[in-house]
Amino acid sequence: MPSNSVTVRVPAKVNLQLSVGPREADGFHNLVSVFQAISIFDDVTVSRGAPGSGISISVSGEQTHGVPADTSNLAVKAAQLMIDRFDIDADLQIDVKKSIPVAGGMAGGSADAAATLVALDALFQLELSREELHRLGSELGSDVPFMISGGTAVGQGRGDQLTAALSRGTYHWVLALSSVGLSTPAVYAECDRMRAELEIAPPQVSDALMQSLLAADAQAVGRALTNDLQSAACSLRPALSLVLEVGRDYGALGAIVSGSGPTVAFLVADEEAGLDLAVALTASGVVGSVARALGPVAGAKVI
Ligand code: ATP
């Protein structure tokens, strides 16, 4: 018998590499993005709603500030896409329990969209393939396909052509969170402004990063972390440079602004180093709050 409710757990991501090509005529940038899914999760529950209620959404949990509870929520957009594409005749209630920081460069909105696609696939027994789910996801946003698969992967093009990366080992992360997010379009615009006079080469996957992931060499991964949006994020939010410095001073193997920020991700050697760094960052007074996470973890899955 079909169930009336499905819950999907979906992780956040950090970017190990984010290389941004020149701005194209249509305003987009070609990207090379190496993603790792990490153990901070949102839970998205999709239930059959009361007849005639359409799609409703509620948002609860640790991170609700700034998350729209209307049709602009990416989870609602994902549900609408599935309803239209598969001619689903149903009313839906979506409940998002958020732990992924909002507007933090950790793809929380994309994660909820991915979770909603996977939930509707299960709720209506559509039995879509991974590829079909990816295609639907890429219509919603460039990070959505990765949030469906999780693990470690390389995104190219607009970030949506995805291939799994050969990665061994488990990585320990400490995340310095800001209470105020940064707008992704504003960070790209600042990046374009800062590069206005420069010749920008097409982005390439970093060999150093791929080899370090394959070798499970956390020190080398730490050295290979790169983000072309980092200086733009720091230019808009100068305090981020200080946060990066504090983490490096306390022995992080690598320090990087995640995606368009303002979350700063520190790679550390092990759990103990993570605890020490978390304490040091908190004591420094330069970060809003601190979280710890492990990666890679699986993508959106029914629980
Ligand atoms: P990315 O890393 O993909 O650039 P981000 O982590 O910086 O994204 P999100 O947390 O996805 O940013 O949120 C960006 C904006 O999207 C929010 O400020 C909010 O207005 C809107 N939004 C829409 N749906 C959601 C959702 N389900 N969760 C969080 N934000 C959402």
Residues whose N, C-alpha, C, O or C-beta is under 5 A from the ligand:
A	BS01	ATP	G66 V67 P68 S72 N73 L74 A75 P101 V102 A103 G104 G105 M106 A107 G108 G109 S110 D112 D143 L182 T184 G259 S260 G261
